[in-house]
């Protein structure tokens, strides 16, 4: 029954899947709050150049992609601060240039191929090596440390930058930290989900959790739980059905969103009905006001 645990490549893939399921929604909740849901998609394009450099220089593509993605996220944040009217054009050039550079560098390398490119774009279970697992564990630990340890500060900045600045928080430094953490999360997830689909795993579990929770803390926990569940289920399904893991994981995440949305509608109606009944009951219990006394002095 648990034969999928026997192959070493599946053991490595499951470890990576769990870490991806935790880290992607953990940073994704802040991106959703900041209305930067597609930031992960842009970073994924830039990270392709790092993958290509890894093959060209015969180094670990995960570490090289991390360096390039972090540099790209810093540039993106600087463009957001200073770009103003031309910012969207600069970001578009950065995204498309990163993807084109990655494709070119992989084809120029001696060890790169279209198969390597596909595995990084859409994820592949068999390509997760022991070296990749070590890199993913280290990077995931950093993401969890930031998203959990600085959750109050990051939430404040994500909700209202001006208020956070007034309270004395280093807004620009925290914004930069969110961008860098998102870049690291993209490289953590690229082996399992793929660079083109990692943004969905950052956003969809958070959106699903928001359907049944209005609390940030509960939403955070639910999003991580959903992310972990769909990555594990998608990885196992990919093993048995021989389907792309990234696409399977994202479709399962979307299915979870649809189910929770369907469940949330009657729950919201029931809560509204209960609140209405409580309001009526309180109205009936309030005693009638006494008439004003004639001897009251103003």
Beta strands, then each sheet from edge to edge (+ up, - down):
end
